């Protein structure tokens, strides 16, 4: 009996030692988010918490963002291996002297809206003339300004329109300090619908609002992408690490498409300050921005790239065409090639959830 107990103890110790050795063998990687924990980043949290990154040999630390934090600067300075941002922001940073590469275009379409109450009568961008129009700034205004310039409204001319820097909420719209407010489909738009309409005593409904979608206007710009430093990618072995990271991340997003409730819980468990119904709404809208991915998740649509660049040049975000290596698809394609037999990497059969928002997004 003693011999058997000793064998079991030894086996247990060897198992622990092997696990520790396996953990030591993991490559430590940092991912810099562009904002705080929320369903916008659910796929990355799922990939980490469910072990997808670990199965790829990676120990991934997810770094939260903030208003004053610029992911491009963090990655360029070596503070993280991978970052998330919007395409025009990365283009702007590159023109300022860094050398970042878009290695996966995760969002296939823009999530930016302009929102007003129906009684304001705003139905088109032309209707913005003479009104108080909100934007967050920080590079989020490019689609809006391009849309106004296209209809002869100069956003820099106060005689044409009054541009107001709005906070990252919809308080100024509710307080009638703005006629039109900027909103993301997955965040601020829901914030309006989570408030009680004083005229009805019930939550606001979509029919109470007029919405302008930049995808329909024609000035939409590509948003959330995964980027890395070109210098880091050029170091031996780092392209393989990038493929492994993308493979884990793509699995995370596919999992969040197929396991909606679980991924909402993962986001909440990671310390989101937003409520459950808001995070449900957000993940549903994020899935709409990703799926379907006609060429596979993470693969760039060249036409939307060209549109984004054209809008960026027109708006003075950048002065000239970005260099040819500004984005590459080979790393994302390599990740997809190893996933496509087991996973649906396009998602053309995905159907959105129905989300019942609650007051305050709780």
Secondary structure, 3 states (H helix, E strand, C coil): CHHHHHHHHHHHHHHHHHHHHHHHHCEEEEEECCCCCCHHHHHHHHHHHCCHHHHCCEEEEEECCCCCCCHHHHHHCCCCCEEEECHHHHHHHHHCCCCEEEEEECCCCCCEEEEEEHHHCCCCHHHHCCCEEEECCCCCCHHHHHHHHHCCCCCCCCCCCEEEECCCCCHHHHCCCCCEEEEECCCHHHHHHCCECCCCCCECCHHHEEEEEHHHHCCCCCCCEEEEEHHHHHCCCHHHHHHHHHHHHHHHHHHHHHCHHHHHHHHHHCCCCCCHHHHHHHHHHHHHHHCCCCCCCECCCHHHHHHHHHHHHHCCCCCCCCCHHHECCHHHHHHHHCCCCCCCCCCCCCCCCCCCCCHHHC
